Amino acid sequence: MSTSLTLVQGDITEQTVDALVNAANSSLLGGGGVDGAIHRRGGPEILAACRALRASHYGRGLPTGAAVATTAGRLPARWVIHTVGPVYSATEDRSELLASCHREALRVADELGARTIAFPAISTGVYRWPLEDAARIAVAAVREAETAVEEVRFVLFDERAYAAFAAQLG
Ligand code: ADP
């Protein structure tokens, strides 16, 4: 089964998909950017589920490059898959961790039986990863993944991010 890659410019919290991916931080307790938007729009049920996961499995935090699912609360999706992107470093190559976020999110999606998934541009906000490079790594990781997911939708917040991902799909 081949996976189709699609691009949308917009807000990930408005996407009707089986699963949407959160660029979380390792505390799982919410933050700014896309994380803040997901918790705001999704409501307190998501944070409650994150707290429970912290208590049961991730007392030391969700490791960078790993992914875990919760309810999507009031969002028009069934699940939120939280993954922790690497902070960009100019001196250390962390691309494997960024690729891992995408692979692990798809692996969790497969476990859940999700067929459509939306990704934001992980690590390109507060974590400062250059957009073109992040887009290259994200698209390659998804293309190389073996998954039953039928649609992977990248949801880019602004025109620059959209253009960077479009250049990779082109
Ligand atoms: P990180 O900490 O992984 O860098 P951020 O949330 O700071 O995560 O940013 C990741 C990307 O998500 C950035 O490109 C940012 O512009 C984008 N973003 C922020 N809010 C939203 C949203 N509501 N929907 C989609 N993308 C968003």
Boltz pocket constraint, residues with backbone or C-beta under 6 A from the ligand:
constraints:
  - pocket:
      binder: B
      contacts: [[A, 10], [A, 11], [A, 12], [A, 13], [A, 23], [A, 24], [A, 32], [A, 33], [A, 34], [A, 35], [A, 37], [A, 85], [A, 120], [A, 121], [A, 122], [A, 123], [A, 124], [A, 125], [A, 126], [A, 127], [A, 128], [A, 129], [A, 155], [A, 156], [A, 157], [A, 158], [A, 161]]
      max_distance: 6.0
